[in-house]
Amino acid sequence: MEKREWKETRPGFWEAEAVGVVEVILILVVLIALVIIFQDQLTQLVNNIFESIRNKAGTIY
């Protein structure tokens, strides 16, 4: 196979990068949707974690 044929058969740099960009965008959309769906539960979890940290921080000193 000649070099010229090889270059014509493989995808171009921008085509390969476009697929990666689409995948990243789809992953971000799914993550944002999950955060919106579980917003109340995530807020409660974070608040509980910080409350636990505040309560146990006094026992260290």
N, C-alpha and C positions, 0 to 999 in steps of 0.2 A: 504494500500500500504506500503510495506516495504521500509526502507531507501535505501536499495540497488537498488531497482527498480527505486526509485525517482532519484537517482544519474545518472542512465543510461538513463533516458528519457529526462532530462533537458540538454540544450547545455552546453558545457564546457566553462570555463572562456575565453580561448583563442579564441574560435569560436565566442563568443559574442563580444569580443573586436575587432576581425577582421572586423565585420560588421561596427562597429563605425569608424574604421580607413578608411575603404572604403568610407563611407559617407563623412568624413572630406576631404579626397583627392578629391572626386568629387566636393564638394563645392568649394574647392580651385581652381580647374581647371576652373570651371564656372566663379569665380571671376576674375581670371587672364585673361580669354578670354574677359570678359566685359571691363576690364581695357585696354587691347590691342585694342579692337574695338573702344572704346570711348576715346582714349588717347588724341587726339587733343582737344576735348571738355572739358575733365577734366583739362588739362593744362591751357586752357583759363579761366576756372572757377576759378582755384586756383590763377592764376595771377590777375584776377579781384578782388578777395577777398583781396589779399595782397596789391594791389594798393589802394583799398578803405581804408584799415587799415592805410596805410602810409599817405594818404591824411587827414584822420580824426585825426590822432595822433597829428598833429601840432595844431589843435584847442583845444586840451585838456589843453596844457600848456600855 
